[in-house]
């Protein structure tokens, strides 16, 4: 390939064609492709490359700390977990089209985050945008936005994600304004886009966490109206334990 053609391919952002030019020509010669078949082959390969690059960009923007997928979840270590139901929800993939929330409740280390992450990654793999955020970090960002008057911008960003995973609801002191902003975000996403939440606390304990009985009741009502609640309270911790130092 001469420099002029390479320059034009870069301008057109056909980087896959630029990188695999010699490979495509070799395949065409070996399999005796017609011009039409060669062009079709090149376009199909370029399409695959662009789709994969876009998927990788969405994954990066989602800020998922650990890319846990359903295929690696250790169901054999959680006999009390309804594996059939989990896989049925996963395979049906209706939660995006129907804007259905998913809520995982259970003790520390039982695999809530791993399962929630696998559903988020599935949505991203299928072309949707997504975001992972810890509950404390979300509240901190919402709270900070009030100080610099950027709450509308921050709220708009979190509303824009097709799928939002809020991990580890609980364990922090919250301010009334934080609870109000969190409720507003959940209210605006309600029945529009799915939200995933993991928590070590049951719904009855959320009142103690959010310190507002009225808003907590309204929040739970909205979250559970169109959702799947995965009860993992009887599941045990599967988190690897560190060996004690001798």
C-alpha positions as CSV (number, residue, x, y, z in Angstrom):
1,X,0.0,0.0,0.0
2,X,1.4,3.4,-0.9
3,X,1.5,6.4,1.5
4,X,-1.3,8.3,-0.3
5,X,-3.8,5.4,0.0
6,X,-2.8,4.9,3.7
7,X,-3.4,8.6,4.3
8,X,-6.9,8.4,2.8
9,X,-7.8,5.3,4.8
10,X,-6.7,7.2,8.0
11,X,-8.8,10.2,7.0
12,X,-11.8,7.9,6.5
13,X,-11.0,6.2,9.8
14,X,-10.8,2.8,8.1
15,X,-8.1,1.7,10.5
16,X,-9.1,-2.0,10.3
17,X,-8.6,-1.9,6.5
18,X,-5.4,-0.1,6.9
19,X,-4.0,-2.6,9.4
20,X,-5.3,-5.8,7.6
21,X,-4.8,-4.6,3.9
22,X,-2.2,-7.2,3.0
23,X,-4.1,-9.9,4.9
24,X,-7.3,-9.2,2.9
25,X,-5.5,-9.3,-0.4
26,X,-3.8,-12.6,0.6
27,X,-7.2,-14.2,1.4
28,X,-8.7,-12.9,-1.8
29,X,-5.8,-14.4,-3.9
30,X,-6.0,-17.7,-2.0
31,X,-9.7,-18.1,-2.2
32,X,-10.0,-16.5,-5.6
33,X,-12.5,-13.8,-4.5
34,X,-14.3,-11.8,-7.1
35,X,-14.1,-8.0,-6.7
36,X,-17.6,-8.0,-5.3
37,X,-16.9,-10.8,-2.8
38,X,-13.6,-9.1,-1.8
39,X,-15.4,-5.8,-1.2
40,X,-18.1,-7.6,0.8
41,X,-15.5,-9.4,2.9
42,X,-13.6,-6.1,3.6
43,X,-16.8,-4.3,4.7
44,X,-17.9,-7.1,6.9
45,X,-14.5,-7.2,8.7
46,X,-14.4,-3.4,9.0
47,X,-17.9,-3.5,10.5
48,X,-16.8,-6.2,13.1
49,X,-13.8,-4.1,14.1
50,X,-15.8,-0.9,14.5
51,X,-18.4,-2.7,16.6
52,X,-15.8,-4.2,18.9
53,X,-14.0,-0.9,19.2
54,X,-17.3,0.8,20.2
55,X,-18.0,-2.0,22.7
56,X,-14.6,-1.5,24.3
57,X,-15.2,2.3,24.5
58,X,-18.5,1.7,26.2
59,X,-16.9,-0.7,28.7
60,X,-14.2,1.8,29.5
61,X,-16.7,4.6,30.0
62,X,-18.7,2.4,32.3
63,X,-15.9,2.4,34.9
64,X,-16.5,-1.2,36.0
65,X,-13.7,-2.1,38.4
66,X,-13.8,-5.8,37.7
67,X,-15.2,-7.3,34.4
68,X,-17.2,-10.1,35.9
69,X,-19.3,-12.1,33.5
70,X,-22.1,-14.7,34.0
71,X,-20.0,-17.5,32.6
72,X,-17.5,-17.3,35.5
73,X,-20.0,-16.9,38.4
74,X,-19.5,-19.8,40.8
75,X,-23.1,-21.1,41.1
76,X,-21.8,-24.3,42.6
77,X,-20.7,-22.4,45.7
78,X,-24.2,-20.9,46.2
79,X,-26.6,-23.8,46.3
80,X,-29.3,-21.6,47.9
81,X,-29.3,-19.2,44.9
82,X,-31.9,-19.9,42.3
83,X,-29.5,-20.4,39.4
84,X,-32.4,-21.3,37.0
85,X,-34.1,-18.0,37.6
86,X,-30.9,-15.9,37.3
87,X,-30.0,-17.5,34.0
88,X,-33.6,-17.2,32.7
89,X,-33.5,-13.4,33.4
90,X,-30.1,-13.2,31.8
91,X,-31.0,-15.1,28.7
92,X,-34.3,-13.4,28.1
93,X,-32.7,-10.0,28.2
94,X,-36.0,-8.2,28.7
95,X,-34.8,-5.8,31.4
96,X,-33.6,-3.3,28.9
97,X,-36.6,-3.2,26.6
98,X,-39.0,-3.1,29.6
99,X,-36.8,-0.8,31.7
100,X,-36.9,-3.2,34.6
101,X,-34.8,-2.6,37.7
102,X,-32.8,-5.3,39.4
103,X,-32.1,-5.3,43.1
104,X,-29.7,-7.7,44.8
105,X,-30.0,-8.0,48.6
106,X,-27.7,-10.2,50.6
107,X,-24.7,-10.3,53.0
108,X,-21.2,-9.2,52.2
109,X,-19.2,-11.4,49.8
110,X,-22.1,-13.5,48.5
111,X,-21.6,-12.3,44.9
112,X,-24.1,-9.6,44.4
113,X,-21.8,-7.3,42.6
114,X,-20.5,-10.1,40.3
115,X,-24.1,-10.9,39.2
116,X,-25.1,-7.3,38.8
117,X,-22.0,-6.5,36.9
118,X,-22.6,-9.4,34.5
119,X,-26.0,-8.0,33.6
120,X,-24.5,-4.6,33.1
121,X,-21.8,-6.0,30.8
122,X,-24.4,-7.9,28.9
123,X,-26.3,-4.7,28.1
124,X,-23.1,-3.0,27.1
125,X,-22.1,-5.9,24.8
126,X,-25.5,-5.5,23.1
127,X,-24.9,-1.9,22.2
128,X,-26.3,0.0,25.3
129,X,-24.4,2.5,27.4
130,X,-23.9,1.8,31.1
131,X,-22.2,3.0,34.2
132,X,-21.0,1.4,37.5
133,X,-20.8,3.6,40.6
134,X,-20.5,3.0,44.3
135,X,-23.4,4.4,46.3
136,X,-21.2,6.5,48.5
137,X,-19.4,8.0,45.4
138,X,-22.7,8.7,43.7
139,X,-24.0,10.6,46.8
140,X,-20.7,12.5,47.1
141,X,-20.8,13.6,43.5
142,X,-24.5,14.6,43.8
143,X,-23.7,16.5,47.0
144,X,-20.7,18.3,45.5
145,X,-22.8,19.3,42.5
146,X,-25.0,21.4,44.8
147,X,-22.1,23.4,45.9
148,X,-20.9,24.4,42.4
149,X,-24.5,24.5,41.0
150,X,-23.8,21.7,38.5
151,X,-26.5,19.4,39.8
152,X,-28.6,19.6,36.6
153,X,-25.5,18.6,34.6
154,X,-24.6,15.7,36.9
155,X,-28.2,14.5,37.0
156,X,-28.5,14.7,33.2
157,X,-25.4,12.5,32.9
158,X,-26.6,9.8,35.2
159,X,-30.0,9.9,33.5
160,X,-28.4,9.4,30.1
161,X,-27.0,6.0,30.9
162,X,-29.1,3.2,29.4
163,X,-28.2,1.0,32.4
164,X,-27.0,2.2,35.8
165,X,-25.5,0.0,38.5
166,X,-25.3,1.5,42.0
167,X,-23.3,-0.8,44.2
168,X,-23.3,-1.2,48.0
169,X,-26.2,0.9,49.1
170,X,-25.7,1.5,52.8
171,X,-22.9,1.8,55.4
172,X,-22.5,5.6,55.1
173,X,-23.9,8.7,56.9
174,X,-26.1,10.6,54.5
175,X,-27.3,14.2,54.5
176,X,-31.0,15.1,53.8
177,X,-30.0,16.9,50.5
178,X,-28.2,13.7,49.3
179,X,-31.2,11.6,50.0
180,X,-33.4,14.1,48.1
181,X,-31.1,14.1,45.1
182,X,-30.8,10.3,45.0
183,X,-34.6,10.0,45.1
184,X,-34.9,12.5,42.3
185,X,-32.5,10.5,40.2
186,X,-34.3,7.2,40.8
187,X,-37.7,8.9,40.2
188,X,-36.6,10.3,36.8
189,X,-35.1,6.9,35.7
190,X,-38.3,5.1,36.9
191,X,-39.9,3.2,34.0
192,X,-37.6,4.9,31.6
193,X,-34.2,3.2,32.0
194,X,-33.2,0.2,34.2
195,X,-31.3,0.7,37.4
196,X,-29.4,-2.1,39.2
197,X,-28.8,-1.8,43.0
198,X,-26.9,-4.0,45.4
199,X,-27.3,-3.7,49.1
200,X,-26.3,-5.6,52.3
201,X,-29.5,-4.4,53.8
202,X,-33.1,-5.4,53.4
203,X,-35.7,-2.9,52.4
204,X,-36.8,-2.4,56.0
205,X,-33.3,-1.4,56.9
206,X,-33.1,1.2,54.2
207,X,-35.0,3.6,56.4
208,X,-32.1,3.6,58.9
209,X,-29.6,4.2,56.0
210,X,-31.5,7.0,54.3
211,X,-33.0,8.5,57.5
212,X,-36.2,9.6,55.8
213,X,-39.1,7.2,56.2
214,X,-41.3,9.0,53.6
215,X,-38.8,9.2,50.8
216,X,-37.5,5.7,51.6
217,X,-41.0,4.2,51.3
218,X,-41.6,6.1,48.0
219,X,-38.2,5.0,46.7
220,X,-38.7,1.3,47.5
221,X,-42.2,1.5,46.0
222,X,-40.8,2.9,42.7
223,X,-37.8,0.6,42.6
224,X,-39.9,-2.6,43.2
225,X,-42.9,-1.7,41.0
226,X,-41.2,-2.8,37.8
227,X,-38.3,-4.9,38.9
228,X,-36.7,-8.2,39.9
229,X,-35.6,-8.5,43.5
230,X,-32.9,-11.2,43.9
231,X,-32.9,-12.3,47.6
232,X,-29.5,-13.6,48.5
233,X,-29.9,-13.2,52.3
234,X,-29.4,-17.0,52.9
235,X,-26.4,-17.1,50.6
236,X,-22.9,-17.5,52.1
237,X,-19.8,-15.5,51.5
238,X,-17.7,-16.8,48.6
239,X,-15.1,-14.2,48.8
240,X,-11.6,-15.7,49.1
241,X,-10.2,-15.4,52.7
242,X,-6.7,-14.2,53.2
243,X,-4.4,-16.6,54.9
244,X,-3.3,-15.5,58.3
245,X,0.3,-14.4,58.5
246,X,2.4,-16.8,60.5
